[in-house]
């Protein structure tokens, strides 16, 4: 059940960003409310049931602050990509970001992937090529800026995921909850600064749709950690990634009437296979 909830929450983040885009004027205001809601939930979970809250150490503070800034950056790219490329392709490329921490682990921590994982990496590269080299009509519709956003989204999502890998290596396990809390608080502060600088006003719709993103945003992390405590990572991560893409694709076709071309469907199918192999 926890894995199903993690997939549902992950898909809901992309879907709510897509819906909120058409019902609000301020992007940064929505992001601020998203992270305020997520931070509140993180604090509530940490303090519930009489659990003692460990004070974040210097490593946790630094890593959480860095990841918080990256969270905002990746959310901005995801939001703009959804507006340009649709929710299906954007969710697909966000999940393809898993290739970045894989390379990071090889180059920095000298962790050599298995042969199957290397095959998955090559398939992921092939999927990117298939989707990025679409036909003339689709190229004119999406534009080169849309293609660049997809690649930027892959990179931003991957770098953000890499921070969790770094914290896993240099941080302490009893600091995990504090790491998430610091991440959300810093992301909140960055979003507020961007909102003020852009002159946005926080209206009720920004509050509403921001919270509707924040709840599943925290839930995706919370339930994923719960699922990892129940099942092997080799089963959880492929199911989580593939399940999210399939759920977003179904909603994209049924609700938003996004119908990708044959080449993009082929690319997404290759992506699903690549994600399974990368997590084995």
N, C-alpha and C positions, 0 to 999 in steps of 0.2 A: 504493500500500500504506500509506503514512504517513497519508493521509486516512482510510482504512478503520480503521486502528488508533486514530486520534484519536476517531472516532465511537464505536468499541467501548469505549474507555476512558471517554469522557464518559457513555455509557449505563450502564456498569458502576458508576460512582459512585452514581447514583440507585438502581440495583438493590441494591447492597451496603448502602446506607443503609436501604433497605426491609427487607432480610433481617436486618441487624444489630439493628434495632429490636426484633425478637422474640426475639433470642438473647442480649441483654445487658441489664444494669440501668443502667449509667452512660453517659449520652450524652457528657458532657464528656471522660471517659476515652477513649472511642473517637475523639473529635475530636483529642485530644492525640496519640494514637498515629498517627492519620492524618497529621498535620502533621510528626511526628517522622520518619515513614517518607518523606514527600515531601521534607523537608529533607535527609535522608540521601541520597536519590537525586539531588537537585539538586547537593549537594556532590560526590558521586561522579562525576557527569557533568562538572562543572566541572574536576575534578582529573584526569580520565582522559586518556590519550594525551599526557601531558606538557603539557597546556594550562596557561598561566599564568592565575592567578585575579586579576582586577582588584579592588582594594580599593574597596568601595562609597564613593562620595562622599556629602556631606551631603544632596543632593537624593535620591539613591537610598535612603539610610537613612530619610529622612522619608516619602517616598512608599511605600516598602516597608512601613514600620511602619503607616501608615494603611491600606494595602490588607490587611495581615495582620489587623488588627482587623475590617475589613469582611468578610474571608473567613469568620471565625468567626461573625459575625452572620448572614451569608447562609446558612451551613451550618446554623445553629440553626433559622432560619426554614424552610429546605428540609426538615430532619428532621421538624419539627412538622407541616408541610404534608403530607408523605408519610403521616404517621400519621393525619391528618384527612381528606385528600382523595384519597389514593392516589398511586401513583408516576407514573401517566400524566399527570394534570392538573398535578401539581407540576412535572414536567419541562417541560411545555408552557409554563407561566407563567414558569419560570426562563429559558427561551429567549426569551420575549417581552420580557424585560428589555432586549433590544437597542434598544428604543425610547428608553430613558433616555439612553444615550450619544449617540444621534442628536440628541435635543433639546439635550443639553449642548453638543454641537459647534456647533449653530446659535446658541445663546444666548451662549456664552463665546468660541468660536473663530471665529464668523461664517462657518462652513462651510455653505453652502446646499446641501441635498440636491437631487437631480434630481427631475423630475416623477414618474418611476416610483417613487422612494423615498418621495415624499409619499403616493402611492397606497398603497404598502405600509404606511406609518404609519397611514393611515386604516383600512385593512383590519385592522391589528393592534388598533386601538381597537374596531372592530366585533366582532372575535373575543372581546375581553374582555367586551363587552356581552352577546354571545350566551351565553357560558359563565356569566357572573355572574347572568343573569336566567333561570335554569332553572325547571323546573316545580315545583309545590308539593311533590310527594313527594320529589324530589331535594333541595329546599331544607330539608325537615324532616330528611332523612338527614344531609346535610352540615353544616347549621346555619350561622348567620350568621358564627360564628367561623371556620369553614372558608373562607368566601368572603373574609373579611378577611385570612386567612393567604395566600391566593393573590395578592391585590393587594400585600401586604407583601413576598411573595417576588419578585414582578415588580420592585418598587422596589429591594429589597436587591440582587438580581442585577444590575440595571441600574446602580446606583451603583458597585458593585464593578467592573463592566466599564469604567465611566467613568474609574476610576483608571489603567487601562492607557492610555487615550487621553491623559490628562493627562501621564503619564510619557513617552509618545511625543513630546509637544510640548516638554516642558521638560527631559527627561533626555537621556542620551547612549547611543547604540546599543551601545557596548562595555560598558555597565553592565547589560544585560538579564539576564544570568545572576545577577548580584549582586542585582538587584531581586527576582527570584523567590526567591532564597535568603533574603533578609531578610524577604520576605513570609511564607514558611513558618515561619521561626524565631519571628517575632512572633506568628503565629497559634498556634504551639505554646505559647508562654509564656502567652498569654491563656487558652488552653484549660486549662492546668495550674492557673492561678489560679482559674478558674471551677470546676474539679474539686475543688480544696481547699475553696473557700468553700461548695460544695454538700454537702460531706461524702462525696463518692463514693469508693469504693475501686476501685483498678485491679486487675481480675481478668484471668485468662487469656483469657476471651472478649472483653473490651474490647481487649486487645492484638491478638488475632487479627483481629477484624472491623475494628478501626481500621486495621491494616496492609492489609487487603483493600480498604479505601477509599483509603488513601494511595497505593498503587501505581498504580491507574488515575487518581487525581486528578492526580498528577504526569505520568503518561503522556499525559493529554488535552492538557496544555499543551505538552509536549515534541513530540509527534507533530503537533500543529497547527502549531507553528512550522516543523517540517520540511516539512509539506505546503505551507505558504505560500512556502517557498523553491523548491518544484518547480512550483507552479501559480499562476495569478493569483488574487488575493483574491476577485475577483468570482465565481469558481467555488468556491473553498474554503469561504467562510463560509456561503453558502446550503446547500451539501451537508452541512457540519458540523452546522448547526442542524437542518435537516430530517431528516438521517440519524439524529441523536440521538433526536428525538421519535419517529420511526418505530420505531427499535430498542427504545426504552423501552415504546412502546405494544404491540409484539408480545410482549415479555416480560411486561408487565402483564396482558395478556389470557391468555396461555398458562400462565404460572406462578402468578400471584397471583389469577387469575380476576376481574380488575377489568374490568367491562363497562360503559363509559360509555353514557349515554343518547344518543338521536339528536341532541339539541341540542348536547351536548358534542362528539360526533363532528363535527358541522357546524362548531362553533367551532374545533376542532383543524385541520380541513381549511382553513378560512380562515386560521388561524395559519401553516400551512405555506406557503400562497401569499404571505402578508404577509412572511414571513421571506426568501423568495426575492427579492421586489421590494425589500425594505429593503437587501439586500446587493448590489444591482445598481448 
